[in-house]
Amino acid sequence: MTGGAPIAPDDLNWHDGVLVDLHVSGLMGTVQHLDLICDLYAEGVDSENRLRLRCRAESVRAFRSSLDLSRLMRHRGAGNINYCHMIEEDGVYHLTLMLFGGTLEVSATQFSMERINE
């Protein structure tokens, strides 16, 4: 959250952002989480700096990925994210992240985003 107001994934311009890290937790528990750490331009690609944000998927239902790590690394300087799209169906949110190096899809009951300092 920034200034107490939630940030929705569709409120941000993901193009030319950088997927920095992803982390799946709770595989052996009752609730699974997935964190995407991304550097995104908050004001669009004309902004000077990217902001580091955590996009957290809570109560993950499905996670699909096809990632070429060498391509992701090669494109991180200019930005390895092409775009992000989210839809909601029957109370489940589906986030699709198209990358210059693959695709990442996450289905979860809730998504939240917050600015982080790293």
Summary of the structure (lengths in Angstrom):
residues: 118
radius of gyration: 13.7
end to end distance: 15.3
largest distance: 42.6
contacts: 340
relative contact order: 0.27
helix: 8%
strand: 61%
